[in-house]
């Protein structure tokens, strides 16, 4: 028995040593491998601390920034995978995704990502990718607004390409019907539970009048308001969003707690007070998603647990790893531009 015990201890030590070697070697390229939380343990041990500090300062300046950073991560991952392609400006062969329909005049927070990257480059040059920095910023944004935390798998690399066209066909739109939204999530390997849980991020942040105007005046081209929209809530929204003009006027995605990450969003859906059509259809158009909405409205802890799990899953969409991609020095441009 003593010999068996000694062998098991030796085997454990060998396995631990292998993990350490992999952690050190993985930062120098090599074969494609899975993401893992300790990726920067040796090469940039303060990486998460640095990201958290910059995001916290940005949040102090403007609480809305938490929702904006979380949205950037979502819009990045759904187009070419979580590779930082959304962060690129137009330059040379790059045509920016920022001017696509889902991002134009609404995607924001790029200056904060610049601050994060500058701080990381100062600490650990050419080490932490923009894609990883954005993924960490999304997690920290949840925590700062009272939402869940989770361990972020790391090791993404940055793409050297972007596509202005892909966001238009890959990202769900505010006026989409349920089947279209579900299809776009399914195309990224996300299931119905992920769809409902991740939509819960709309418990924080704001949306522009242009994203929900049709529900107030011309739902599905009918010339009439959306009948699933609660009447007193619709009256409030019409004051903020006229039939014409005021496209950039903002309204809270969660009228009860736009600055606090909680399960109020799901309670609103049950009361027919979801702001976007893409929100309300989760309750009105599908029985399975309706039951999930009810569950998360009743149990905030259940929602938090699933949100964290789904964010980790979304963060693993088609990452570039190993020798693929690059580590950008500036998140707005590829290294050779």
Phi, psi and omega in degrees: 000322181297319180295320179297317179299316180297320180296318180296321178296316179298319179297319179297317179295321179297318180296318179296319179297322178298318178298318180297316180298318180297320181298318181289317185287331187296337181283356182251024178091226180094196183288157179297134181219173180285159173284151175206150189300327186269022186305321183259017184304319181266320189277332180202072188298338181263012185304310182294322178298318181295313179300313181301319182294316181292318179296320180298319179293321178295322179294324177296323179289322184204108183297333180297339185298331180301313179294323181295318179292322178296321179293321177302317180298315179299311183291333176288312186294328183283351181237107181070008184088178184280082189229010179072014182296327180298335185282344184287136170275163174294126180193128179059240181277353182274126171249113192298145173283347184295337181263006175289163184304315182290342186250334185299126177063012178228323177292132184210166181107003183297327179294326178291320176299322176300317179297317179299312183296319179298318179293320178293319179295325178294324182276315187218083183303139173056037186237307186264126182286158174294324179298317177291320180300318180292322179296317177294321180297325178295316178298314181294329177294323176298312183297317183295334180262010177095007181271188184285160171248164176202161177278123186267118171294136186235170180121010176292151172242167187266143178283158174253017180223162174209164181219120176288332184281323187298321178302328182294332181252343184263330185270137173298146179253154183301331183260009181295149171280166185303313185298323179292317179298313182297321179298318182290327173290317180298323179298338179261009179083016180257143185258186184298319179297318176299317180303310183291315181297313182292329175297337178297347175296344177285009170286348173234156173098183186227163175224152183280152178309320183298341181274343181229005182303320184300330180291335183274332189228334190206059182296124178055032178073016184278344185079005182231159178293163175290120183289345178275356182272123181303133193296316181291326177292318178299322179296320177297317182293324180295332176292329181269338187227091181290168181300326176220147183082169177070028184305325185268001177299138185257148171224147181295136173294329176235103188296339184269332184202064186295338182256003183236128180279108180210195181259016180299327179307315183289325175297323178297319181299321179296330179269011182059039181238035171282136185290309184267152175301321180295339174281305189295329181296341177297333179260327189266344192242353184211128185295318181294316179291326177300318180294324177293320176302314180298318181297315181288331176292329182273334188224095182295323180297320178297318177298313181301316181297316181288324179300314179299316180297319182287328176293320176298317180296315179297323180293351179258010180292114172041055179286151170272129182221175178064237181264002179283151177066205182208173170253103183293142173280329178231123186294345183271350182210152178286160190296329184264012182273000000 
